[in-house]
Amino acid sequence: PDIASIIHFADIYEAMTAKRTYKESISISECVEYMMSLSGTIVSPNVLKAFLLYFPAYEIGEIVKLSTGDEAVVVKNYANHSLRPKVKTKKGMIIPLNKEQYYNITVLNKSSNL
């Protein structure tokens, strides 16, 4: 049933993103990437799709490293593109990663300078 799939998804998400005495938490973006890899197996594709529609993978103000080597700060999130925020690099360049011309640029991870 749908409710079981939603609860299962929430349980996995919480277990991965919450710090425990026996393990560190992982970032929301890492969790989302992992959940995407499980889609169609132990994660319902429909629940994942709904989650990605409404829940951003990056927080506004979060500093991330881009595949270009630049560090950037997340300035906006987009519905339907939770893994493709608008960022501002240290050089002042604004990059809306949800636009096709920027699909070649990806967010690699959180910056080590956090």
N, C-alpha and C positions, 0 to 999 in steps of 0.2 A: 504494500500500500504506500501511497505518497507520503503519509505522515511518518512512516517508518524510515523511508529514504531521507527525509528531512532531518529527523532526529539522528540518524546514522551519520549524515554529513556534518551536522553540528558537533557531534561527539568527536569525530576525527579532527575537525578544525580546532576545537577547544584543546584537545590533547596535544596538538602540535604547537599551538601558539601560546600556551600558558607555561610559565616557568614552574618547574617542580623542584623539589629538594634533590632529586636524582638526575635532573637534566635541565639544560637551558631551553628557553623558548626559541622558536625560529620566527623569522619575519613573516608578515602576512603574505608578501609577494612570493616567498619560497613555498609557503603552504599552498597558495593558489596554484603555483606551477606543479606541485606534487599532486594536488587534487585533480588537475587537468590530466595528468598522466594516468590516473586511476579511472577516468571517465569511461563508462561502459563496462567496467569490471566490477569493482566494489563501490563505486560512486555513480549515482544516477546522473546521466547526462542532462536530464531536465532540471534537476535540483542544482547542478553545477551552473547551468546556463542562467537560471534565475539568480543565483548568488552573484555571478559575474556581472549581471545587469545592474545590480543595485549596491554592491559592496566594493569600494575601491581597494586596490591592492597596495596603494601607497598613500601615506598621510600627507596632507598639505604641510609644507615646510620640511619634509623629509629630504635628506641629502642622499643622492644616489650616484652611482658611477655608470656612465654610458659606454657603449661599445666603441665610441670614438676616442675613449680615454679621458674625456672631460668629466668633471664632477658637476652636478647640477642640483638645484633644489626644485622639488615638486611644487608647482604653483596652482595647478587645477587638475581635477579629475573629470573624466567624461563617462556618462552612462553609455553602455554598450562597448566601452573600450577601457575596462578597469586596469588592464596591464599597459596601457598607452597614455600616460598623463601628459599634460603640458609641463615642460620644465624650463628653467632659466639657468644657463651655464654661468660659471664664474666670470666668463668674458662678457656676460650680459646678453647673450643670444637666447631668444625665446624659441623653443622648439615644441610645436604641438605634435607629439609622437603618434597621435591618432590619424594624422593626415598621410595619405599615400606616399607623398614625396619623402617622408621621413621613416618609412617602414624599414629601411636598411639600418636604422639606429635603434638599438635595443637597450633596455635597462639591464645591466649585468647583475648588480647587487647594491646593497647599501654601501655607502662610502666608508672607508676605514677611518675617516676623520670625524666620525660622529662623537 
